[in-house]
């Protein structure tokens, strides 16, 4: 745990000091933003209840979450990200560390945790830290990167020249994640895998080409696509796994 905490500290410090928070969404490109938004919208469903968006980043899902009927708490470790998010939607904004979340037990019906798990070697630690804030029967939505995808190949190629802690990525096989969910008392509701190419490449392609690549995804096994969204539920009759 000490080694994990040290690595997590370096990662948080790197992201907090990183410049260009306002350009974070633009770097993803319109196609990837729309695809992500559609998946999150489908998994959220029509809301009601309290939702924790952590890390909220620059607030790209805030409008969608409100439209779905949730009372939203938006949390992030980075003050720069929170400053951007405040201009995007109406929510309760909290500066908070995902490894030490300040929320009362059983506070939320849904926890959305996007673009975070793959920055750390052990996503199970993050899940365990967040789950106490989830109500029995509550849901969590998060994403992971898949090994042997085009993003994995790019990461292996660029590793010698991209040594900064903010750039290190970790890839989780589906089978390993399913075991993690089981250990944490989580039931898999839905899993959706997206993208043939690394998401940021789509911003350089015309929209018709992006859509054509989206159709070609059907020929690629889900485990070999770049990104997987997981929609899970905490069993009502099982205790939250300890943090």
PALO-930139 format. One record per residue: x, y, z of N, C-alpha, C, CB in turn; residue in three letters. Coordinates in steps of 0.1 Angstrom, whole numbers, plus 5000, padded with zeros to 4 digits. Glycine has a CB too. Layout:
BEGIN
XYZXYZXYZXYZala
...
//
This chain:
BEGIN
500849885000500050005000500950135000499150005012unk
502050125007502950245008503450274994504050225017unk
503750174986504250194972503150254964504750064966unk
501950204965500850254957500550404961499550174960unk
500650434974500350574978501450664973500350574993unk
502650624972503750704967503550734952505050644969unk
503150624944502950634930501750724928502750504924unk
500650714936499450794934499750934937498350744943unk
500650964947500951104950501751164938501851104962unk
502651094932503351144921502451174909504451054916unk
501451084907500451104896499651234899499650984895unk
499151244911498251354914499051494913497751344929unk
500251494918501051614917501351654902502351594924unk
501551554894501851574880500551634873502251444872unk
499351574876498151624870497851764875497051534872unk
498051784888497651914894498452034888497851914909unk
499752004885500652104879500552114864502052084884unk
499852024858499852024843499052144838499251894838unk
499552204827498952324822497952284811500052414815unk
497052374808496052354797494852284801496752284786unk
494252304813493052234817491952264807492652264831unk
491852394803490752434794490752364780490852574792unk
491952304776492052244763491852094765493352274757unk
491652044777491551894779490551824770491351864794unk
489351884770488251834763488451844747486851894766unk
488951954743489151984729490151874723489752124727unk
491151834731492151734726491551604723493251724736unk
490351574728489751444725489051444712488651414736unk
488551554707487851564695486351544696488451464685unk
485651594686484151594687483651454687483551674676unk
484151364678483651234676483751154689484351154665unk
484851144696485051074708484151134719486551074712unk
484051264720483251324730481751274728483351474729unk
481251274716479951234713479651084717479551264699unk
480651004713480550854716480550834731481650784709unk
481450894738481450884752480150924759482650954758unk
479751044754478451104760477251004758478151234754unk
477250944746476050854743476150734752476150814729unk
477350674754477450554763477050594777478850504762unk
477650704782477350744796475850774798478150864800unk
475250834788473850864788472950744789473350954776unk
473350644781472550514781472750444794473150424769unk
473950444800474150374812473450444824475550354815unk
473550574824472850654835471350634835473150804833unk
470750624823469350614823468650744828468850494831unk
467350744830466650854835466850854850465150854831unk
467250974855467750974868466750994879468751084869unk
467151064889466551074902467551024912465250994902unk
467751104922468751064932469951144931469050924932unk
470951114939472251184939473351114931472651204954unk
474151194924475151144916476451204920474851164901unk
477551124921478851174923479651164910479551104935unk
480151274905481051274893482451294898480551374882unk
483251194899484551204904485551114897484551174919unk
486551164891486851304889485951374879488351324886unk
485551494881484651554871485451624860483851664878unk
486751634862487551704852487051834849487651614839unk
486951874836486452004832484952004831487052044819unk
484251904836482751904837482051864824482352044841unk
482651784816482051754803480751674804483051674795unk
480451604815479251534817478151604825479551394823unk
478451724830477551784840476251814834478251914845unk
476151874822474951904816474051784814475151984803unk
474651674809474051554807473451494820474951444800unk
474251494830473751444843472551524849474951454853unk
472551654847471451734851470251704843471751884851unk
470451684830469251654821468651524824469751654806unk
469451434829468951304833468351304847470151204834unk
468251414854467551434866468251404879466351334865unk
469551414878470351384890470751514898471651304887unk
470751504911471451614919472951574919470851624933unk
473751664914475151624911476151694921475451674897unk
477051604925478251654932479351624923478351584946unk
480151734920481251724911482551744919481151824899unk
483451644919484651644927485851624918484551544938unk
486951684922488151664915489351714924488251744901unk
490451654922491651684930492251814925492651574930unk
492051844913492751964906491852084907493051934892unk
492352194913491652324913491452374899492452424922unk
492452354890492352404876491152334869493652374869unk
491052204871489852134865488552184871490051984867unk
488552204884487252254890486952394885487452254905unk
487952474883487652604878486952604864488952694877unk
487452514856486852494843485452434844487652404834unk
485252334853483952274854482852364859484052154864unk
483252464868482252554873481552634863482852644883unk
482252654851481652724840480752644831482652794833unk
480652514834479952424825478552374830480752304822unk
478352384843477052324848476852364862477052174846unk
475552334866475152364880475352234888473652404880unk
476152244898476452124907477052174920477452024900unk
477152084929477952114942479352074939477352034954unk
480352164939481652144935482552124948482252254927unk
483352014948484151984959485551944955483551864967unk
486652004961487951964958488151844967489052074961unk
488551724962488651604969489551504963487251544972unk
490151424971491151314966490351184965492351304976unk
490451124954489750994952490250884961489750944937unk
491450894966492050804975491650834990493550794974unk
491050944992490550975005489251065004491651055014unk
488251004998487051084996486351125009486051004987unk
485851255009485351305022483851285024485651455023unk
483151195016481751185016481251095027481251145002unk
480051125032479451035042479050905036478151105048unk
479050795044478650665038477150665032478650555049unk
477050595022475750575015475150705011474750505024unk
475950795005475450925001474850934987476551025002unk
475350844978475050854964474350734958476250884956unk
473450764948472850654941473650604929471450704936unk
474450694924475350664912476650734914474650714899unk
477750664911479050724910479650704896480050664921unk
479950824890480550814877482050854878479850924867unk
482950764873484350774875485050754862484950674886unk
485150854853485650834840487050894838484750904830unk
487850824830489250864826490150874838489151004819unk
489950784847490850784859491450644862490050814871unk
490650534861491150404865492450364858490150304863unk
492550404845493750354838494950434840493450354823unk
494850534849496050604853496750544865495750754856unk
496250434871496750374883496850224881495850414895unk
497850164887498150024885497049934891499449994890unk
496449974902495449894909494149964910496049854923unk
493249964899491950024900491149984911491250014887unk
491349854916490549804927490649894939490949664930unk
491749954942491950044953491050164952493450094954unk
490950224940490050334938488550294940490150394924unk
488150174934486850134936486450114951486649994929unk
487450054958487150034973487050164981488349944979unk
487750264977487750394983486350464981488850484979unk
485850444969484650514965483350444970484550524950unk
483350304970482150234973481450264986482450084973unk
482150294997481450335009480450445007482350365020unk
480650534998479750644995478550604987480550754988unk
478550484982477450434974476350364982477950344963unk
475150394979474050334987473850194982472750414984unk
473350104991473049964987472149964975472349894999unk
472549884965471849884953472249994943470349894955unk
473150084947473550194939474450144928474350294947unk
474750234918475450194906476750274905474550214894unk
477650214898478950284894479150264879480150234903unk
479650374873480050364859481550414858479150454850unk
482450334852483750374850484350314838484650334863unk
485550354834486150304821487550254824486150404810unk
487950164816489350104816489950094802489349964823unk
491250084801491850064788492149914786493150144787unk
492049864774492249724771493649694766491249684761unk
494249584771495549544766495449494752496249444775unk
496549504744496649464731495749534721496249314730unk
495249644725494549734716495549834709493449824723unk
495049914700495950004693496550104703495250084682unk
495750144713496250234724497350164732495150284733unk
497250044734498249964742499549964733497749824745unk
499449934720500549934712501250064711500149884698unk
500450174710501050314710501750334723499950414708unk
501150294734501750314747503150244749500850274759unk
503150124744504450044744505550114736504249904740unk
505150164724506050224715506650354721505450254702unk
505750434728506150564732506750564746504950654732unk
506650454753507150444767508550504769507050304772unk
509550464760510850514763511050664763511850454753unk
510150734756510250884754509150954762510150924740unk
508250884769507250954777507250894791505750934770unk
508250944798508550894812507750964823509950894814unk
507151074820506451154831505351074837505951284825unk
505151084851504151004857502751034853504251034872unk
502451154848501151184843500851114830501051334840unk
501851064823501650994810501550844811502751034800unk
501850784822501850644824500450584824502650604837unk
500150484816498850424815498950274819498250444801unk
497850224824497750084828496550024821497650074844unk
496649894817495649834809495149704817496249794795unk
493849694817493249584825492449484816492249654835unk
492849364816492149264809490649244814492849124809unk
489749214806488349204810488249094821487449164799unk
488948984820488748884830489248924843489648754825unk
490349004844490849054856489849154863492149124855unk
489249234855488249334860487049264865487849434849unk
486549154859485449084864485749024877485048974854unk
486948974879487348924893487349034903488748854892unk
487849154899487749264908486349304912488449384902unk
485449304903484049334906483449234916483249334893unk
483749104914483249004922483849024937483648864917unk
485149054938485649074951485049184959487149094950unk
484549284951484049404957482449394959484349524949unk
481849284956480449274957479649344947480049314971unk
480249364935479549434924479049344913480549534918unk
477849374909477249294898477349374885475749264901unk
477849304875478049364862476649384855478949294853unk
476249504852474949524845475249534830474349654850unk
476349604826476549624812478049654810475649734806unk
478549614798479949644795479949684780480949524798unk
480549794777480549834763482049884759479549954760unk
482549834748483849864744483849944731484749734742unk
484750044730484650144719486050164713484150274724unk
486150204701487250264694488250164689487950354703unk
488550174676489650104670490950174672489350074655unk
490950304671492150384672492150454686492250494661unk
493350504691493350584702492450704701494850634705unk
491750744711490650834710491150974704489950864723unk
492351014708492751144703493051154688493951194711unk
493251034682493451044667492151074660493950904663unk
491051054666489751074658489551224656488651024666unk
490151304664489951454662490651504649490551534673unk
491551424643492151464631491451404618493651414631unk
490451324620489751264609488451324606489551114612unk
488051334594486651384590485651294597486451384575unk
484451354600483451284607482951154600482251374610unk
482751164586482351044579483350924581482251064564unk
484650954582485650854584485550794598487150904581unk
485350884608485150844621483950744623484950964631unk
482850784616481650694617481950564610480450764610unk
482650564599483050434592483850344601483750464579unk
484750404608485550334618484750274629486750414624unk
483750354633482750304643482050184638481750414647unk
481650184626480950064621481949944620480450094606unk
483249964617484149854616484449794630485449914610unk
484149874641484449814654483749684656483949914665unk
482649654649481849534651482749414648480649534643unk
483749434639484549324635485749294644485049344621unk
485949384654487049374663486449324677487749514665unk
487049214682486649164695486649284706487449054700unk
485549284714485549394724486749404733484349374733unk
487349294736488549304745489749374738488949164750unk
489749384724490849444717490549584712491149354705unk
489349634716489049774713489749854724487549804713unk
489849984722490650064730490150084745490850204724unk
488850104746488350154759487050074762487950304758unk
486950034775485649964779485050044791486049824784unk
483750074789482850124800482250014807481850224794unk
482250024820481749924829480549984837482749864839unk
479449924837478249964844477949854855476949994835unk
478049884867477949784878477049834889479349754884unk
476549734897475649764908476149704920474249724904unk
476049774931476349714944475149634949476749824955unk
475349504952474249414957473649474969474749274959unk
472349474970471749534982471949444994470249544979unk
472149314993472249235004473749205008471549105002unk
474649275002476049255005476749375010476849204992unk
477549365020478249485026479249545016478949455039unk
479449675017480449735009481849675013480449895011unk
482649655003484049605006484749705013484749554993unk
485649675023486349775031487349845022487049705042unk
487549975026488550055019489950015023488250205022unk
//
